[in-house]
């Protein structure tokens, strides 16, 4: 596995914003589709957002469409997740993930994403 390092988690107020970042440490991930997963306390891990290798195709869970934006910079081997208008129920550990089965693909990778980072905790609370 290629370690991924997440950053940017923390406390946000309801309706507030946070920006998560993820960078590869070691081998490049720029040829793979990547994304974000999250796991709330007592719940299963769920898909949040994904981006194809080129950065031109993005995919979102219905619950975050219009509020979250995923992007990538292959020159830096990094992706980011801008989260706006956050909700308390989105309190979770957010994981950066890779689709190791895809190479230079812009198809929706959500079913194949594997969390390769340690996760960053996001708390949405007043």
Backbone torsions as a table, in degrees:
resi	resn	phi	psi	omega
1	UNK	NA	151.0	175.7
2	UNK	-100.4	119.7	179.8
3	UNK	-62.8	140.5	173.7
4	UNK	-118.9	138.1	-177.5
5	UNK	-114.2	117.6	178.2
6	UNK	-94.8	152.9	174.6
7	UNK	-151.8	166.3	174.6
8	UNK	102.4	-4.6	177.7
9	UNK	-70.2	171.2	179.8
10	UNK	154.9	-152.9	-177.2
11	UNK	-102.6	131.0	173.9
12	UNK	-129.0	147.3	174.8
13	UNK	-82.3	152.7	173.6
14	UNK	-52.4	131.3	-175.8
15	UNK	87.0	-5.6	-178.8
16	UNK	-88.3	-171.4	-174.9
17	UNK	-134.8	149.0	170.5
18	UNK	-141.7	155.9	177.1
19	UNK	-125.6	119.9	177.8
20	UNK	-96.9	146.6	177.4
21	UNK	-129.2	152.9	180.0
22	UNK	-144.2	130.5	179.1
23	UNK	-130.1	143.1	177.6
24	UNK	-78.5	142.8	177.7
25	UNK	-123.2	104.1	-175.8
26	UNK	118.7	-131.0	179.9
27	UNK	-64.3	150.2	-178.6
28	UNK	-70.5	149.0	174.3
29	UNK	-115.1	10.3	-171.7
30	UNK	-66.3	-17.5	179.5
31	UNK	-87.4	-6.4	-174.7
32	UNK	-107.1	149.8	166.9
33	UNK	-67.3	146.0	-177.9
34	UNK	-137.1	170.7	-179.6
35	UNK	-173.6	-167.6	180.0
36	UNK	-128.6	138.4	172.3
37	UNK	-120.9	161.5	175.7
38	UNK	-144.0	154.5	177.2
39	UNK	-136.5	114.5	177.9
40	UNK	-84.1	156.7	179.6
41	UNK	-55.1	126.8	177.6
42	UNK	76.2	7.7	-178.1
43	UNK	-123.6	164.2	176.9
44	UNK	-73.9	157.1	174.9
45	UNK	-68.0	141.5	-177.4
46	UNK	-135.3	157.1	177.6
47	UNK	-73.2	141.1	177.0
48	UNK	-115.9	-57.0	-176.1
49	UNK	-160.0	157.3	178.7
50	UNK	-147.9	159.0	178.5
51	UNK	-140.1	136.1	177.3
52	UNK	-69.0	172.1	-172.5
53	UNK	-62.4	-33.4	-176.4
54	UNK	-79.5	-17.8	-176.1
55	UNK	88.3	-5.4	-175.5
56	UNK	-85.8	-22.6	-178.9
57	UNK	-111.6	127.7	179.1
58	UNK	-127.1	152.5	-176.1
59	UNK	-139.8	143.1	-175.5
60	UNK	-138.3	148.7	167.6
61	UNK	-65.7	147.2	-178.4
62	UNK	-56.3	-33.7	-174.7
63	UNK	-69.2	-17.7	-176.7
64	UNK	-115.9	-3.6	-179.1
65	UNK	-57.4	134.7	178.9
66	UNK	87.0	-11.8	-179.7
67	UNK	-117.8	-31.3	-179.4
68	UNK	-107.4	151.1	177.0
69	UNK	-139.9	127.3	178.9
70	UNK	-106.0	144.5	178.5
71	UNK	-148.1	164.9	178.3
72	UNK	-143.5	154.4	175.7
73	UNK	-130.9	99.9	-175.8
74	UNK	-67.7	-23.7	178.3
75	UNK	-68.4	-22.6	178.6
76	UNK	-108.4	-0.5	-178.3
77	UNK	55.1	49.5	-173.0
78	UNK	-143.1	152.5	171.5
79	UNK	-129.8	160.9	178.2
80	UNK	-137.0	158.1	175.8
81	UNK	-133.2	112.0	175.3
82	UNK	-90.1	121.3	-177.6
83	UNK	-114.5	119.0	-179.4
84	UNK	-117.6	158.8	177.1
85	UNK	48.2	52.4	-174.2
86	UNK	-71.2	153.9	-176.8
87	UNK	-118.2	150.0	-179.8
88	UNK	-56.2	-33.9	-178.9
89	UNK	-71.3	-4.8	176.9
90	UNK	-93.6	8.4	170.8
91	UNK	-62.9	123.1	-174.1
92	UNK	-173.6	171.5	166.7
93	UNK	-92.1	126.3	-178.1
94	UNK	-102.5	131.4	-177.0
95	UNK	-115.9	134.9	170.8
96	UNK	-79.5	138.2	-172.1
97	UNK	-137.2	155.7	-179.4
98	UNK	-127.1	144.2	168.1
99	UNK	-95.4	98.7	-175.9
100	UNK	-72.9	-10.2	-177.3
101	UNK	-88.4	-11.6	-175.6
102	UNK	-104.1	142.4	174.5
103	UNK	-133.9	119.9	177.9
104	UNK	54.2	44.0	-178.9
105	UNK	-115.8	142.5	175.0
106	UNK	-111.0	11.9	176.9
107	UNK	-75.0	159.5	-178.0
108	UNK	-62.7	117.1	-175.0
109	UNK	-99.3	9.3	-166.5
110	UNK	-58.0	-30.2	-178.5
111	UNK	-77.6	-9.0	-173.2
112	UNK	-118.2	0.8	-177.0
113	UNK	-67.1	135.8	176.6
114	UNK	-121.6	130.3	179.2
115	UNK	-74.9	117.4	-179.0
116	UNK	-110.1	2.8	177.1
117	UNK	-106.5	173.7	179.5
118	UNK	-82.1	-15.5	179.9
119	UNK	94.1	153.3	174.9
120	UNK	-131.8	134.5	-173.6
121	UNK	-85.5	131.8	175.9
122	UNK	-119.6	126.2	177.8
123	UNK	-119.6	124.1	178.1
124	UNK	-111.5	108.0	-174.5
125	UNK	-159.9	149.1	175.2
126	UNK	-93.1	NA	NA
